[in-house]
Amino acid sequence: MDDTRGTNKSPLMSAFCAPWMTAPAHSESTRKHGVSRHIFLCATPSKPKCVADISDGATSWKFLKRRLSELRLDRTVLRTKADCLRVCTRGPIALVYPEGAMYHSCTPDVLEQIIQEHLVGGKIVQRFLVQEPRPLQKVPAD
């Protein structure tokens, strides 16, 4: 088995950089249950490479949880705390599905913009994109 952890050849990084991306297999199912989006936040990396202070991600994670709850979005927007999204530049990094929008510099102030404009308003926040999202391809259910 080829172990690519710790390199930029990981399958996860390849998915971000490939000219195609696939939506999570559960996306249609979650929409049926009222879930509109899923945000992943690189919050507590075990080997931080993209932030000077590891507490930045933890602070952003606490903010994200609190704001989604305050705005009553915690039932329509799933959230996942990730160790590392392997982008390693201008973190913390957030990834929003189903659009595949990846954001950099996700401090609480930036997350507030992402919440208001993208998660609530449906408009990608261009200013903080790592790269333009690519069209997603549907993954067939087994």
Protein Blocks (a to p, Z undefined) as FASTA:
>chain_A
ZZfehiakbfklmmmmpmbdcddfklmmmmmnopabdcdddfbcfbdckbfblklmmmmm
mmmmmmmmmnopmmmmccdddfbeolopaiacddddfklpacehiafklmmmmmmmmmmn
opacfklpfbdcddddddddZZ
